[in-house]
Amino acid sequence: MKKASLTVLVSLSMLAGAAYAQSEGVTMSTDPAKAADVEQRAQMLRQQQESMPSHEAMPMKKKPHHKPMKKHVMKHKAAAAAPASGASQ
């Protein structure tokens, strides 16, 4: 019973938080000074994006997915260095 009531309480608090976050979203203003400020910021951001080099032009470095296991590498190095058994010299 306690688990069920705790689950309901957590769910309700999450819903209340989501509703509060949505209520403070976009606001509308008819002030021309604010509109000009927003347009100026948009132009500045556009200029910054145009001046930055694109990600497509830069070559990407390939990173290994994981580090090789030391035991495995050492085993292959030892096998390559040692002569095969039964080989004539």
FIBA-168733 format. One record per residue: x, y, z of N, C-alpha, C in turn; residue number from 1; residue in three letters. Coordinates in steps of 0.001 Angstrom, whole numbers. Each point is the difference from the previous one (the first is absolute). Layout:
BEGIN
     n_px     n_py     n_pz    ca_px    ca_py    ca_pz     c_px     c_py     c_pz  num  residuo
        X        Y        Z        X        Y        Z        X        Y        Z  NUM      Ala
...
//
This chain:
BEGIN
     n_px     n_py     n_pz    ca_px    ca_py    ca_pz     c_px     c_py     c_pz  num  residuo
      827    -1194        0     -827     1194        0      868     1254        0    1      Met
     1089      -36      776      866     1166       69      686      257    -1337    2      Lys
      366    -1076     -690      665      151    -1293     -941      635    -1020    3      Lys
    -1259     -413       26     -968      539     -952     -244     1481      259    4      Ala
     -145      384     1267     -247     1409      296     1232      843     -306    5      Ser
     1187     -553      217     1226      722     -331      116      181    -1509    6      Leu
     -361    -1011     -755       33       89    -1464     -966     1061     -503    7      Thr
    -1194       42      561     -989     1005     -399      493     1399      355    8      Val
      592      153     1157      509     1299      427     1118      480     -916    9      Leu
      912     -886     -350     1098      371     -900     -541      357    -1382   10      Val
     -962     -764     -484     -586      282    -1313     -686     1359      -30   11      Ser
     -751      299     1045     -684     1301       54      996     1151       77   12      Leu
     1071     -170      747      985     1080       90      709      206    -1338   13      Ser
      230    -1090     -737      611      133    -1326     -930      716     -967   14      Met
    -1279     -315       59     -974      677     -862     -111     1483      348   15      Leu
       42      318     1276      -68     1399      417     1235      756     -475   16      Ala
     1161     -631       81     1227      630     -478      -29      234    -1496   17      Gly
     -520     -966     -745      -97      160    -1453     -974     1117     -364   18      Ala
    -1108       90      698     -972     1062     -270      591     1368      319   19      Ala
      752       92     1081      627     1275      371     1037      412    -1032   20      Tyr
      775     -957     -501     1032      311     -987     -622      479    -1307   21      Ala
    -1142     -552     -366     -637      404    -1244     -664     1361      113   22      Gln
     -396      400     1184     -709     1270      138      944     1192     -122   23      Ser
     1319     -199      207      949     1099     -100      775      -36    -1307   24      Glu
     -586     -461    -1056      680     -151    -1282      110     1307     -759   25      Gly
     -577       68    -1161      101     1137     -902     -953     1097      455   26      Val
      499     1219       25     -848     1148      319      -79      910    -1217   27      Thr
    -1092      699     -117     -205      887    -1135      105     1443      461   28      Met
      677      822     -823      168     1396      342     -240      855    -1239   29      Ser
     -569     1161      208     -222      929    -1111      980     1163       53   30      Thr
      981      -83      886      992     1060      145      980      -57    -1176   31      Asp
       89     1091     -795      898      -16    -1156     1477      -88      397   32      Pro
      370      500     1159     1399      -70      434      402    -1443      269   33      Ala
     -883     -770      621      285    -1408      253       98     -775    -1309   34      Lys
     -896      303     -928       14     -681    -1291     1306      294     -742   35      Ala
      449     1242       44     1255      360     -664     1183     -702      664   36      Ala
      -35     -123     1326     1070     -678      724       61    -1476     -392   37      Asp
    -1146     -635     -105      -46    -1414     -388      522     -172    -1425   38      Val
     -396      874     -907      470      -85    -1387     1511      218      -82   39      Glu
      521      906      806     1435      258        1      761    -1234      508   40      Gln
     -495     -631     1056      645    -1219      505      -34    -1111    -1042   41      Arg
    -1113     -118     -709     -124    -1031    -1033     1021      236    -1116   42      Ala
      187     1243     -395      989      306    -1040     1414     -304      483   43      Gln
      293      306     1266     1327     -276      541      267    -1506       29   44      Met
     -995     -777      418      160    -1448       25      205     -559    -1406   45      Leu
     -728      524     -968      124     -453    -1383     1408      294     -527   46      Arg
      529     1192      319     1348      355     -444     1045     -895      655   47      Gln
     -181     -318     1278      948     -886      679      -10    -1390     -621   48      Gln
    -1169     -490     -338      -95    -1329     -591      632      -27    -1385   49      Gln
     -153     1084     -759      593       50    -1335     1514      112       70   50      Glu
      526      659     1024     1440      176      100      702    -1246      523   51      Ser
     -729     -859      709      603    -1231      526      113    -1016    -1124   52      Met
     1115     -782      -19      106    -1047    -1026    -1015    -1095      276   53      Pro
     -506     -561    -1070    -1023    -1037      169      648    -1303      454   54      Ser
     -784     -843      632      497    -1279      500      305     -951    -1157   55      His
     -661      171    -1124      208     -896    -1130     1371      203     -620   56      Glu
      540     1204       73     1283      284     -615     1154     -577      809   57      Ala
     -193     -175     1300     1058     -506      851       11    -1528      -15   58      Met
     1182     -601     -221       43    -1464       49     -154     -482     1434   59      Pro
     -712    -1085      146     -215     -550     1329     1064    -1043      289   60      Met
      507        9     1217      973     -996      415     -753    -1228      476   61      Lys
      471    -1150     -458     -627    -1238      465      631     -402     1312   62      Lys
     -826     -269      961      465     -437     1301     -249    -1496      119   63      Lys
      913     -696      629     -253    -1430      186    -1178     -205      943   64      Pro
     -720    -1064     -233    -1175     -277      819      372     -412     1413   65      His
     1105     -701      130      428     -437     1315     1507     -203       -9   66      His
      555      -76     1158     1432     -245      118      255    -1484     -208   67      Lys
     1083     -351     -693      293    -1428     -160      397     -608     1334   68      Pro
     -352    -1248      159      339     -691     1238     1492     -294        6   69      Met
      662      280     1099     1443     -181       80      378    -1475     -132   70      Lys
     -741     -882      665      329    -1416      -41     -106     -540    -1415   71      Lys
    -1030      431     -704     -225     -470    -1361     1120      469     -920   72      His
      405     1239      120     1054      560     -838     1331     -668      321   73      Val
      290     -186     1278     1259     -620      411       61    -1448     -497   74      Met
    -1114     -704        2      -33    -1383     -452      359      -78    -1484   75      Lys
     -549      927     -804      292       -4    -1430     1437      410     -274   76      His
      539      929      762     1396      408     -182      931    -1158      332   77      Lys
     -301     -730     1072      822    -1136      395      -86    -1111    -1040   78      Ala
    -1156     -231     -554     -176    -1047    -1001      728      359    -1285   79      Ala
       34     1256     -351      683      431    -1212     1502      -81      177   80      Ala
      494      255     1201     1433       -7      245      540    -1422      141   81      Ala
     -770     -914      571      456    -1368      217     -166     -813    -1273   82      Ala
      951     -856     -292     -129     -858    -1194    -1102    -1033      228   83      Pro
     -621     -401    -1059    -1072     -994       95      574    -1337      419   84      Ala
     -756     -720      792      488    -1303      452       -1     -984    -1170   85      Ser
     1049     -799      -83      123     -986    -1068      635      558    -1256   86      Gly
      382     1239       33      619      587    -1187     1480     -334      -13   87      Ala
      528     -312    -1153     1425     -303      -97      799     1288     -152   88      Ser
     1180      -14      618      809     1211      -84     1235     -223     -801   89      Gln
//
